Amino acid sequence: MNDDLCVEVPAATTFRIRWAGAQWEAEQAMALRRAVFCHEQGIFAGDDRDETDARAQLLVAVKCVKCEGDAPGIVVGTVRIHEDEPGVWFGSRLAVHAAYRSHGKIGATLIRLAVSSAHGLGCTKFLAHVQSQNVPLFRRLHWNVLAEETLLGRPHHLMQADLDHYPACLTPRVGMSTPGRSGT
């Protein structure tokens, strides 16, 4: 399967969720993170990048614009994952463009690929510090709350994925597709 494979769905859009591989994907993902975490939420001033970015794998949700050749799409969602210690992985900086949040599956599919691809790389524990308003989504995706905490001045929950619900993905560069709603 081609890493850039997109399938057009009549009257709808397809989103390809995969590990970022192209420079344009990384650039758009970082711009989306700045838009969400710096401008919209005001959590960071100017930029949200930190030392974790140097060792993290970036995942993207790409809205296919032209599903042919190497034509770039539009990054509408992103998350990063990294191994903190042998077998222990973290996900962070989950962001979905405001216009695509009502779609409902972009964030969930990013989470699924994040955990499943780490699972394929030997993950035995997958954790995330989740903003409180996103806890219901994570619970629906088989995550458990370990602790309530305050990070960056905001309420968060330390959560752990139930790996039994995340089969190992050995093709994260190919990723997963999710159909969009008509008109998205």
PAMARBA-662748 format. One record per residue: residue in three letters; x negated, y, z negated of N, C-alpha, C, O in turn. Coordinates in steps of 0.001 Angstrom, whole numbers. Atoms other than C-alpha are relative to their C-alpha. Layout:
+------+---------+---------+---------+---------+---------+---------+---------+---------+---------+---------+---------+---------+
: code :      nX :      nY :      nZ :     caX :     caY :     caZ :      cX :      cY :      cZ :      oX :      oY :      oZ :
+------+---------+---------+---------+---------+---------+---------+---------+---------+---------+---------+---------+---------+
:  ALA :       X :       Y :       Z :       X :       Y :       Z :       X :       Y :       Z :       X :       Y :       Z :
...
+------+---------+---------+---------+---------+---------+---------+---------+---------+---------+---------+---------+---------+
//
This chain:
+------+---------+---------+---------+---------+---------+---------+---------+---------+---------+---------+---------+---------+
: code :      nX :      nY :      nZ :     caX :     caY :     caZ :      cX :      cY :      cZ :      oX :      oY :      oZ :
+------+---------+---------+---------+---------+---------+---------+---------+---------+---------+---------+---------+---------+
:  MET :    -843 :   -1184 :       0 :       0 :       0 :       0 :    -884 :    1240 :       0 :   -1908 :    1259 :    -682 :
:  ASN :     732 :   -1254 :    -107 :   -1252 :    3511 :     841 :     248 :     853 :   -1244 :    1383 :     964 :   -1706 :
:  ASP :    -141 :    -840 :    1204 :   -1925 :    5806 :   -2147 :     911 :    1186 :     228 :    1508 :    1686 :    -724 :
:  ASP :    -793 :   -1177 :    -288 :     -94 :    8640 :    -389 :    1348 :    -353 :     608 :    1992 :     497 :    1223 :
:  LEU :   -1246 :     449 :    -571 :    2936 :    6589 :     626 :    1164 :     736 :    -635 :    1285 :     804 :   -1858 :
:  CYS :   -1228 :    -639 :     438 :    6172 :    8507 :     394 :    1120 :    -583 :     843 :     928 :    -839 :    2031 :
:  VAL :   -1131 :     532 :    -732 :    9564 :    7183 :    1388 :    1101 :    1037 :     -41 :    1516 :    1470 :   -1116 :
:  GLU :   -1088 :    -957 :     -42 :   12229 :    9577 :    2558 :    1307 :    -700 :    -305 :    1577 :   -1786 :     207 :
:  VAL :   -1315 :     519 :     333 :   15651 :    8981 :    1090 :    1002 :    1001 :     553 :     924 :    2187 :     233 :
:  PRO :    -964 :    -933 :    -576 :   18569 :   10457 :    3053 :     684 :     843 :   -1078 :    1099 :     329 :   -2116 :
:  ALA :    -680 :    -962 :     874 :   20039 :   13555 :    1367 :    -622 :      89 :   -1383 :      13 :     603 :   -2304 :
:  ALA :     664 :     -82 :    1294 :   17543 :   13248 :   -1480 :   -1502 :     137 :     230 :   -1979 :      72 :    1363 :
:  THR :    1441 :    -138 :     -41 :   13889 :   13706 :   -2269 :    -608 :   -1160 :    -767 :     -14 :   -1656 :   -1725 :
:  THR :     716 :    1025 :     737 :   11383 :   11089 :   -3356 :   -1179 :     640 :    -704 :   -1849 :    1515 :    -156 :
:  PHE :    1139 :    -452 :     771 :    8822 :   11736 :   -6048 :    -951 :   -1173 :    -161 :    -528 :   -2273 :    -518 :
:  ARG :    1022 :    1035 :     179 :    5571 :    9752 :   -6130 :    -756 :     346 :   -1281 :   -1345 :    1422 :   -1385 :
:  ILE :     706 :    -184 :    1262 :    4125 :    9375 :   -9641 :   -1223 :    -900 :      59 :   -1098 :   -2109 :     259 :
:  ARG :    1253 :     742 :    -153 :     469 :    8313 :   -9601 :   -1135 :     718 :    -712 :    -990 :    1854 :   -1163 :
:  TRP :    1206 :    -654 :     477 :   -3015 :    8991 :  -10882 :    -398 :    1036 :    1043 :    -355 :     763 :    2243 :
:  ALA :     466 :   -1040 :    -927 :   -4264 :   12251 :   -9367 :   -1308 :    -448 :     628 :   -2179 :   -1005 :     -40 :
:  GLY :    1221 :     370 :    -698 :   -6914 :   11685 :   -6752 :    -537 :    1123 :     864 :   -1742 :    1215 :    1097 :
:  ALA :     394 :   -1091 :    -888 :   -6956 :   14748 :   -4527 :    -185 :    1303 :    -793 :     450 :    1516 :   -1825 :
:  GLN :     272 :   -1284 :     653 :   -8277 :   18176 :   -5473 :    1265 :     850 :    -121 :    1492 :    1482 :   -1153 :
:  TRP :   -1223 :    -804 :      49 :   -4964 :   19847 :   -4588 :     938 :    -477 :   -1104 :    1645 :     331 :   -1708 :
:  GLU :    -843 :     523 :    1071 :   -3171 :   17533 :   -7033 :    -482 :     518 :   -1360 :     321 :     967 :   -2178 :
:  ALA :     559 :    -475 :    1271 :   -5509 :   18463 :   -9896 :     241 :    1504 :    -165 :     606 :    1964 :   -1246 :
:  GLU :    -192 :   -1456 :      84 :   -5282 :   22177 :   -9077 :    1456 :     349 :    -300 :    1730 :    1204 :   -1142 :
:  GLN :   -1417 :    -276 :     248 :   -1478 :   22144 :   -8939 :     428 :    -478 :   -1393 :    1255 :     164 :   -2040 :
:  ALA :    -330 :     496 :    1336 :   -1276 :   20057 :  -12126 :    -456 :     991 :   -1067 :     281 :    1275 :   -2012 :
:  MET :     503 :    -973 :     983 :   -3442 :   22544 :  -14024 :     816 :    1292 :      41 :    1061 :    1905 :    -998 :
:  ALA :    -843 :   -1195 :    -113 :   -1369 :   25439 :  -12689 :    1351 :    -243 :    -672 :    1890 :     650 :   -1327 :
:  LEU :   -1271 :     335 :     651 :    1798 :   23660 :  -13851 :    -152 :      -8 :   -1518 :     707 :     511 :   -2230 :
:  ARG :     235 :     -20 :    1450 :     331 :   23091 :  -17312 :     -91 :    1422 :    -529 :     486 :    1732 :   -1571 :
:  ARG :      79 :   -1408 :     436 :    -567 :   26803 :  -17561 :    1379 :     637 :     -25 :    1721 :    1354 :    -966 :
:  ALA :   -1344 :    -575 :     -65 :    2960 :   27750 :  -16475 :     849 :    -448 :   -1185 :    1561 :     361 :   -1780 :
:  VAL :    -841 :     530 :    1073 :    4580 :   25491 :  -19075 :    -535 :     366 :   -1383 :     197 :     907 :   -2212 :
:  PHE :     525 :    -146 :    1364 :    2239 :   25705 :  -22070 :    -480 :    1412 :    -341 :    -489 :    1794 :   -1511 :
:  CYS :     475 :   -1357 :     278 :     888 :   29247 :  -21685 :    1103 :    1037 :     199 :    1376 :    1844 :    -690 :
:  HIS :    -980 :   -1040 :    -326 :    3594 :   31293 :  -19996 :    1385 :    -291 :    -576 :    1974 :     572 :   -1228 :
:  GLU :   -1354 :     325 :     452 :    6853 :   29487 :  -20795 :      76 :    -185 :   -1514 :     913 :     431 :   -2175 :
:  GLN :     -68 :     311 :    1427 :    6125 :   28144 :  -24286 :    -882 :     898 :    -860 :    -665 :     983 :   -2069 :
:  GLY :     879 :    -894 :     755 :    3397 :   30594 :  -25327 :    -870 :    -700 :   -1026 :   -1275 :     -85 :   -2012 :
:  ILE :     812 :     752 :     958 :    1419 :   27866 :  -27098 :   -1480 :     382 :     114 :   -2183 :     475 :    -892 :
:  PHE :    1399 :    -356 :    -241 :   -1920 :   28821 :  -25517 :     -57 :    1347 :     709 :     865 :    1723 :    1432 :
:  ALA :     213 :   -1275 :    -681 :   -3278 :   32158 :  -24344 :    -912 :    -238 :    1204 :   -2063 :    -644 :    1047 :
:  GLY :     822 :      78 :   -1204 :   -4495 :   32096 :  -20742 :    -139 :   -1373 :     622 :     156 :   -1536 :    1806 :
:  ASP :     242 :    1331 :    -558 :   -5322 :   28387 :  -20328 :     122 :   -1039 :   -1105 :    -224 :    -771 :   -2256 :
:  ASP :    -179 :    1066 :     992 :   -4533 :   25105 :  -22078 :   -1084 :   -1064 :      77 :   -1035 :   -2042 :    -669 :
:  ARG :    1059 :    1011 :    -143 :   -7647 :   23194 :  -20979 :    -831 :     -88 :   -1276 :   -1038 :     900 :   -1980 :
:  ASP :     856 :     216 :    1161 :   -9806 :   21662 :  -23691 :   -1004 :   -1099 :     316 :   -1085 :   -1563 :    1453 :
:  GLU :    1051 :    1003 :    -204 :  -12620 :   19145 :  -24172 :     559 :   -1354 :     427 :    -163 :   -2143 :    1036 :
:  THR :    -605 :    1269 :    -409 :  -10212 :   16236 :  -23635 :     108 :    -102 :    1520 :       8 :   -1200 :    2067 :
:  ASP :    -148 :      34 :   -1455 :   -9756 :   17207 :  -19977 :   -1206 :    -622 :     698 :   -1056 :   -1243 :    1751 :
:  ALA :    1215 :     532 :    -635 :  -13357 :   16211 :  -19210 :     -15 :   -1527 :      26 :    -679 :   -2123 :     874 :
:  ARG :      18 :    1464 :      54 :  -12662 :   12579 :  -20163 :    1369 :    -625 :     256 :    1516 :   -1845 :     178 :
:  ALA :   -1363 :     497 :    -202 :   -8947 :   12265 :  -19404 :     273 :    -300 :    1464 :    -339 :     278 :    2362 :
:  GLN :    -518 :     285 :   -1342 :   -7222 :   10765 :  -16381 :    1295 :     789 :     150 :    2187 :     711 :    -695 :
:  LEU :   -1165 :    -826 :    -281 :   -4675 :   13127 :  -14883 :     988 :    -796 :     854 :     597 :   -1438 :    1829 :
:  LEU :   -1067 :     602 :    -788 :   -1355 :   11774 :  -13608 :     881 :    1122 :     524 :    1031 :    2160 :    -120 :
:  VAL :    -849 :   -1023 :    -611 :     956 :   13704 :  -11303 :    1286 :    -604 :     541 :    1335 :   -1775 :     917 :
:  ALA :   -1247 :     311 :    -696 :    4517 :   13607 :  -10038 :      38 :     935 :    1194 :      96 :    2154 :    1034 :
:  VAL :      74 :    -787 :   -1226 :    4448 :   14764 :   -6427 :    1323 :     -84 :     747 :    1808 :   -1172 :    1058 :
:  LYS :   -1183 :     -66 :    -844 :    7524 :   15899 :   -4555 :    -494 :     -46 :    1437 :   -1256 :     818 :    1873 :
:  CYS :     442 :     150 :   -1381 :    7026 :   14694 :   -1014 :     693 :    1048 :     865 :    1921 :    1129 :     907 :
:  VAL :    -531 :   -1022 :    -886 :    7439 :   17563 :    1422 :      11 :    -543 :    1420 :    1048 :    -559 :    2083 :
:  LYS :     131 :     675 :   -1290 :    6158 :   15902 :    4587 :    -611 :   -1353 :    -315 :   -1747 :   -1430 :    -783 :
:  CYS :     456 :    1330 :     363 :    5812 :   12188 :    4154 :    -773 :    -638 :    1151 :    -389 :   -1677 :    1688 :
:  GLU :     817 :     546 :   -1073 :    3135 :   11654 :    6731 :   -1452 :     385 :    -210 :   -1750 :    1486 :    -674 :
:  GLY :    1434 :    -276 :      79 :    -650 :   11411 :    6783 :    -433 :     488 :   -1361 :      30 :      -4 :   -2390 :
:  ASP :     542 :    -566 :    1235 :   -2523 :   13444 :    4192 :     685 :    1293 :    -401 :     134 :    2069 :   -1182 :
:  ALA :    -705 :   -1240 :     301 :      60 :   16218 :    4012 :     237 :     100 :   -1504 :     822 :    -801 :   -2105 :
:  PRO :    -211 :    -141 :    1443 :      55 :   17553 :     459 :    1473 :     235 :    -322 :    2229 :     785 :     478 :
:  GLY :   -1335 :    -261 :     496 :    3233 :   17623 :   -1535 :     -78 :    1111 :   -1034 :    -993 :    1934 :   -1015 :
:  ILE :     -48 :   -1005 :    1063 :    4161 :   19747 :   -4522 :       3 :    -741 :   -1332 :     860 :   -1594 :   -1563 :
:  VAL :      55 :     623 :    1320 :    3161 :   18699 :   -8050 :    1077 :     639 :    -872 :    1050 :    1839 :   -1143 :
:  VAL :   -1107 :    -487 :     827 :    6301 :   18988 :  -10185 :     -53 :    -559 :   -1416 :     783 :    -221 :   -2253 :
:  GLY :     166 :     558 :    1336 :    5086 :   17007 :  -13207 :   -1412 :    -512 :    -181 :   -2088 :    -858 :     789 :
:  THR :    1346 :     488 :     288 :    1881 :   15958 :  -14931 :     -93 :    -461 :   -1452 :     700 :     -59 :   -2303 :
:  VAL :     363 :     434 :    1346 :     455 :   14226 :  -17984 :   -1442 :    -476 :      93 :   -1921 :    -790 :    1183 :
:  ARG :    1363 :     540 :      -3 :   -3039 :   13153 :  -19004 :     -85 :   -1106 :   -1034 :     646 :   -1110 :   -2025 :
:  ILE :     226 :    1099 :     942 :   -4265 :    9998 :  -20730 :   -1500 :    -149 :    -216 :   -2305 :     149 :     665 :
:  HIS :    1412 :     268 :     277 :   -7529 :    9116 :  -22403 :    -121 :   -1042 :   -1106 :     758 :   -1189 :   -1955 :
:  GLU :     293 :     984 :    1038 :   -9057 :    6376 :  -24508 :    -760 :     716 :   -1106 :   -1840 :    1261 :    -882 :
:  ASP :     591 :    -701 :    1141 :   -9835 :    7785 :  -27941 :   -1053 :    -868 :    -693 :   -2083 :    -368 :   -1147 :
:  GLU :     929 :    1004 :     523 :  -11550 :    4632 :  -29231 :     374 :   -1299 :     696 :    1451 :   -1377 :    1287 :
:  PRO :    -312 :    1226 :    -746 :  -11705 :    1095 :  -27835 :    1414 :    -520 :    -282 :    1763 :    -833 :   -1420 :
:  GLY :   -1362 :     503 :      85 :   -8129 :     -11 :  -27137 :    1048 :    1014 :    -403 :    2240 :     756 :    -234 :
:  VAL :    -949 :   -1018 :     463 :   -6536 :    3173 :  -28533 :      26 :    1159 :     998 :    -966 :    1862 :    1193 :
:  TRP :    -183 :   -1022 :   -1022 :   -5168 :    5527 :  -25893 :     985 :    1058 :    -474 :    1869 :     786 :   -1287 :
:  PHE :    -906 :   -1111 :     272 :   -3445 :    8906 :  -26117 :     500 :     585 :    1308 :    -213 :     629 :    2311 :
:  GLY :    -570 :    -794 :   -1077 :   -1138 :   10729 :  -23775 :     218 :    1403 :    -523 :     544 :    1592 :   -1695 :
:  SER :    -209 :   -1385 :     425 :    -890 :   14508 :  -23854 :     257 :     905 :    1199 :      46 :     527 :    2352 :
:  ARG :    -260 :   -1043 :    -986 :      85 :   17648 :  -21979 :    1020 :    -428 :    1065 :     853 :    -140 :    2250 :
:  LEU :   -1097 :     345 :    -900 :    3258 :   16184 :  -20459 :     733 :    1279 :     369 :    1210 :    2005 :    -503 :
:  ALA :    -673 :   -1216 :    -466 :    4750 :   18947 :  -18334 :     778 :    -310 :    1271 :     264 :    -966 :    2177 :
:  VAL :    -822 :     116 :   -1198 :    7590 :   18994 :  -15803 :     480 :    1404 :     335 :     935 :    2144 :    -538 :
:  HIS :    -438 :   -1310 :    -470 :    8402 :   22066 :  -13721 :    1463 :     211 :    -410 :    2280 :    -703 :    -297 :
:  ALA :   -1343 :    -298 :     513 :   11528 :   23770 :  -15116 :    1102 :    -362 :     995 :    2163 :    -834 :     587 :
:  ALA :   -1025 :     281 :   -1011 :   13429 :   23336 :  -11837 :     273 :   -1488 :     179 :    1269 :   -1860 :     799 :
:  TYR :    -143 :    1439 :    -194 :   12970 :   19543 :  -12001 :     286 :    -754 :   -1299 :     342 :   -1984 :   -1288 :
:  ARG :    -259 :     673 :    1277 :   13694 :   18810 :  -15673 :    1365 :    -660 :     -36 :    1527 :   -1690 :    -691 :
:  SER :   -1335 :     595 :      17 :   17367 :   18110 :  -15050 :      58 :   -1283 :     822 :    1034 :   -2029 :     743 :
:  HIS :      66 :    1238 :    -774 :   16325 :   15332 :  -12670 :      50 :   -1196 :    -932 :     707 :   -2192 :    -631 :
:  GLY :     -85 :    1014 :    1028 :   15768 :   13212 :  -15765 :    -969 :   -1155 :     101 :   -1257 :   -1788 :    -914 :
:  LYS :     864 :    1163 :    -138 :   13420 :   10589 :  -14349 :   -1471 :     349 :     187 :   -2322 :    -531 :      57 :
:  ILE :    1394 :    -357 :    -264 :   10234 :   12514 :  -13607 :    -844 :    -164 :   -1254 :   -1872 :    -840 :   -1222 :
:  GLY :     745 :     129 :    1254 :    9063 :   12826 :  -17210 :     -68 :   -1445 :    -458 :   -1123 :   -1913 :    -885 :
:  ALA :     -34 :    1398 :     425 :   10152 :    9270 :  -18007 :    -920 :    -864 :     856 :   -1591 :   -1754 :     332 :
:  THR :     857 :     808 :    -868 :    8333 :    7843 :  -14983 :   -1465 :     333 :    -224 :   -2312 :    -557 :    -146 :
:  LEU :    1372 :    -358 :     366 :    5178 :    9786 :  -15846 :    -422 :    -742 :   -1265 :   -1536 :   -1261 :   -1346 :
:  ILE :     302 :     702 :    1253 :    5349 :    8293 :  -19349 :    -205 :   -1486 :     269 :   -1147 :   -2089 :    -243 :
:  ARG :     119 :    1435 :    -305 :    5909 :    4783 :  -17971 :   -1336 :    -316 :     664 :   -2010 :   -1270 :     275 :
:  LEU :    1266 :     277 :    -686 :    2920 :    4982 :  -15622 :   -1183 :     271 :    -929 :   -2170 :    -464 :    -894 :
:  ALA :    1087 :    -306 :     938 :     733 :    6582 :  -18303 :    -263 :   -1197 :    -913 :   -1402 :   -1642 :   -1050 :
:  VAL :     163 :    1104 :     942 :    1357 :    3771 :  -20774 :    -355 :   -1298 :     733 :   -1239 :   -2035 :     294 :
:  SER :     246 :    1244 :    -728 :    1433 :     952 :  -18212 :   -1400 :     -59 :     601 :   -2017 :   -1124 :     621 :
:  SER :    1354 :      17 :    -565 :   -1826 :    1997 :  -16560 :   -1049 :    -138 :   -1098 :   -2052 :    -825 :    -907 :
:  ALA :     917 :     197 :    1134 :   -3577 :    2304 :  -19936 :      64 :   -1456 :    -465 :    -961 :   -2058 :    -786 :
:  HIS :    -178 :    1403 :     381 :   -2125 :   -1113 :  -20816 :    -803 :    -903 :     940 :   -1407 :   -1881 :     499 :
:  GLY :     776 :     761 :    -970 :   -3710 :   -2451 :  -17626 :   -1501 :     121 :    -193 :   -2265 :    -704 :     308 :
:  LEU :    1430 :    -220 :     277 :   -7062 :   -1088 :  -18819 :    -395 :    -462 :   -1400 :   -1472 :    -115 :   -1884 :
:  GLY :     348 :     569 :    1309 :   -6951 :   -2892 :  -22175 :     554 :     724 :   -1202 :     135 :     455 :   -2328 :
:  CYS :    -610 :    -726 :    1116 :   -4856 :    -531 :  -24286 :     727 :    -967 :    -937 :    1500 :   -1817 :    -495 :
:  THR :    -715 :     780 :    1011 :   -3677 :   -2132 :  -27529 :     898 :     897 :    -859 :    1763 :     409 :   -1586 :
:  LYS :    -816 :    -980 :     728 :   -2176 :    1051 :  -29024 :      26 :    1276 :     843 :   -1020 :    1791 :    1239 :
:  PHE :    -142 :   -1227 :    -776 :    -786 :    4063 :  -27134 :     780 :     991 :    -844 :    1897 :     710 :   -1276 :
:  LEU :    -559 :   -1024 :     881 :     -46 :    7245 :  -29092 :     178 :    1326 :     734 :    -439 :    1563 :    1772 :
:  ALA :    -151 :   -1362 :    -509 :    1131 :   10786 :  -28402 :     544 :     878 :   -1127 :    1301 :     421 :   -1984 :
:  HIS :    -566 :   -1018 :     885 :    1841 :   13936 :  -30392 :    1101 :     668 :     823 :     813 :    1426 :    1749 :
:  VAL :   -1143 :    -389 :    -807 :    5332 :   14715 :  -29096 :     714 :    1186 :    -636 :    1022 :    1171 :   -1828 :
:  GLN :    -774 :   -1124 :     509 :    7082 :   18057 :  -29434 :    1379 :    -516 :    -412 :    1970 :   -1355 :     269 :
:  SER :   -1231 :     532 :     597 :   10188 :   17518 :  -31558 :    1174 :     -71 :     968 :    1949 :   -1026 :     915 :
:  GLN :   -1143 :      17 :    -921 :   12655 :   18410 :  -28791 :     -78 :   -1149 :    1005 :     922 :   -1479 :    1643 :
:  ASN :     159 :    1105 :    -949 :   11237 :   15541 :  -26689 :      69 :   -1379 :    -644 :     -27 :   -2390 :      51 :
:  VAL :     -59 :    1281 :     706 :   11532 :   12827 :  -29364 :    1123 :    -898 :     523 :     887 :   -2094 :     689 :
:  PRO :   -1055 :     891 :    -509 :   14923 :   11547 :  -28062 :    -387 :    -712 :    1308 :     -86 :   -1893 :    1481 :
:  LEU :     457 :     629 :   -1247 :   13427 :   10907 :  -24609 :    -959 :   -1145 :    -301 :    -813 :   -2241 :     242 :
:  PHE :     992 :    1027 :     322 :   10508 :    8983 :  -26085 :     647 :   -1192 :    -720 :     262 :   -2338 :    -491 :
:  ARG :    -692 :    1112 :     673 :   12819 :    6949 :  -28339 :     733 :    -869 :    1013 :     718 :   -2095 :     900 :
:  ARG :    -677 :     777 :   -1045 :   14870 :    5922 :  -25293 :    -993 :    -857 :     778 :    -624 :   -1894 :    1329 :
:  LEU :    1044 :     717 :    -743 :   11584 :    4778 :  -23726 :    -789 :    -948 :    -901 :   -1892 :   -1365 :    -550 :
:  HIS :     584 :     995 :     917 :   10769 :    2495 :  -26694 :   -1274 :     491 :    -683 :   -2295 :    -196 :    -702 :
:  TRP :    1067 :    -548 :     830 :    8513 :    4730 :  -28761 :     531 :     107 :   -1419 :    1730 :     294 :   -1628 :
:  ASN :    -356 :    -104 :    1413 :    8505 :    4823 :  -32566 :    -724 :    1182 :    -635 :   -1882 :    1462 :    -326 :
:  VAL :     594 :   -1118 :     741 :    7893 :    7807 :  -34831 :    -857 :    -568 :   -1121 :    -400 :   -1399 :   -1905 :
:  LEU :     904 :     399 :    1073 :    4881 :    7297 :  -37096 :     -95 :    1070 :   -1076 :    -246 :     760 :   -2257 :
:  ALA :     128 :   -1101 :     963 :    4748 :   10745 :  -38719 :     528 :    1287 :     615 :     495 :    1471 :    1832 :
:  GLU :    -359 :   -1352 :    -423 :    6122 :   14270 :  -38542 :   -1175 :     893 :    -333 :   -1823 :     716 :   -1365 :
:  GLU :    1167 :    -865 :     193 :    3501 :   16988 :  -38197 :     232 :    1344 :     664 :    1165 :    1518 :    1448 :
:  THR :     -19 :   -1293 :    -657 :    2892 :   20564 :  -37203 :   -1318 :     155 :     743 :   -2392 :      73 :     147 :
:  LEU :    1172 :    -228 :    -839 :     493 :   21171 :  -34317 :     200 :    1287 :     778 :    1270 :    1526 :    1337 :
:  LEU :     -56 :   -1261 :    -740 :    -265 :   24530 :  -32766 :    1209 :     841 :    -411 :    1797 :    1551 :     405 :
:  GLY :   -1098 :    -790 :     538 :    2398 :   26067 :  -34990 :    1385 :    -509 :     361 :    2376 :     190 :     145 :
:  ARG :   -1292 :     543 :    -427 :    5159 :   23798 :  -33652 :     217 :   -1392 :    -587 :    -735 :   -2140 :    -807 :
:  PRO :    -280 :    1344 :     517 :    6927 :   20724 :  -35007 :    -247 :   -1073 :    1067 :     212 :    -965 :    2205 :
:  HIS :     324 :    1143 :    -866 :    5635 :   17497 :  -33469 :     250 :   -1282 :    -778 :     432 :   -1270 :   -1995 :
:  HIS :     -74 :    1327 :     593 :    5963 :   13785 :  -34107 :   -1120 :    -829 :     595 :   -1286 :    -860 :    1814 :
:  LEU :     961 :     970 :    -486 :    3115 :   11318 :  -33863 :     812 :   -1246 :     324 :    1490 :   -1797 :    -542 :
:  MET :    -810 :    1124 :    -445 :    4664 :    8502 :  -31824 :    -877 :   -1066 :     646 :   -1958 :    -784 :    1163 :
:  GLN :     717 :    1131 :    -584 :    3568 :    5072 :  -30640 :     927 :    -755 :     943 :    2076 :   -1047 :     611 :
:  ALA :    -758 :     770 :    -982 :    4730 :    3239 :  -27530 :      32 :   -1474 :    -392 :    -958 :   -2016 :    -884 :
:  ASP :    -115 :    1451 :     179 :    6003 :    -318 :  -27884 :    -490 :    -636 :    1295 :     240 :    -664 :    2286 :
:  LEU :     636 :     507 :   -1220 :    3660 :   -1965 :  -25370 :     735 :   -1186 :     613 :     514 :   -1500 :    1783 :
:  ASP :    -781 :    1110 :    -556 :    6038 :   -4924 :  -24952 :     935 :     475 :    1112 :    1372 :    -322 :    1942 :
:  HIS :    -892 :    -571 :   -1018 :    8168 :   -2587 :  -22808 :    -763 :     648 :    1147 :    -150 :    1286 :    2003 :
:  TYR :     840 :    -634 :   -1013 :    5248 :   -1453 :  -20608 :    -946 :   -1025 :     612 :   -2082 :   -1166 :     160 :
:  PRO :     884 :     975 :    -633 :    3872 :   -4167 :  -18344 :   -1231 :     694 :     578 :   -1154 :    1833 :    1040 :
:  ALA :    1249 :    -571 :    -506 :     266 :   -3594 :  -17291 :     141 :     368 :    1467 :     595 :    -444 :    2274 :
:  CYS :      27 :    -453 :   -1390 :      -2 :   -1565 :  -14090 :   -1458 :       5 :     447 :   -2300 :     682 :    -142 :
:  LEU :    1368 :      97 :    -508 :   -3109 :   -2415 :  -12095 :    -200 :     828 :    1260 :   -1278 :     793 :    1854 :
:  THR :      90 :    -827 :   -1204 :   -2379 :     -16 :   -9212 :     454 :    1435 :    -285 :    1348 :    1940 :     394 :
:  PRO :    -469 :   -1338 :     370 :   -2056 :    3418 :  -10856 :    -248 :    1072 :    1058 :     414 :    2110 :    1048 :
:  ARG :     221 :    -977 :   -1064 :   -3467 :    5231 :   -7825 :    1124 :     -49 :    1027 :    1399 :     947 :    1697 :
:  VAL :   -1176 :     125 :    -844 :    -522 :    3913 :   -5830 :    1192 :     553 :    -770 :    1968 :    1348 :    -240 :
:  GLY :    -998 :    -546 :     894 :    1808 :    4590 :   -8737 :    1394 :    -541 :     209 :    1582 :   -1686 :     620 :
:  MET :   -1407 :     363 :     -20 :    5589 :    4533 :   -8799 :     767 :    1083 :     727 :     310 :    2223 :     804 :
:  SER :    -887 :    -985 :    -620 :    8403 :    6259 :   -6917 :    1257 :     107 :    -818 :    1674 :    -845 :   -1478 :
:  THR :   -1313 :    -183 :     584 :   11573 :    7717 :   -8270 :     785 :     905 :     941 :     285 :    1959 :    1333 :
:  PRO :    -788 :    -850 :    -900 :   14370 :    9081 :   -6058 :     516 :    1218 :    -738 :     811 :    1161 :   -1932 :
:  GLY :    -551 :   -1214 :     583 :   15542 :   12606 :   -6662 :    1472 :     102 :     288 :    2022 :    -675 :    1068 :
:  ARG :   -1407 :    -265 :    -288 :   19045 :   13918 :   -6708 :      84 :     775 :    1296 :    -882 :    1427 :    1692 :
:  SER :    -196 :    -767 :   -1232 :   20437 :   15401 :   -3529 :    -247 :    1470 :    -265 :     253 :    2038 :   -1236 :
:  GLY :     258 :   -1422 :     119 :   19158 :   18893 :   -3039 :   -1144 :     359 :    -918 :   -1408 :    1547 :   -1104 :
:  THR :    1123 :    -326 :     891 :   16186 :   18605 :   -5440 :   -1285 :      71 :     744 :   -2329 :     335 :     149 :
+------+---------+---------+---------+---------+---------+---------+---------+---------+---------+---------+---------+---------+
//
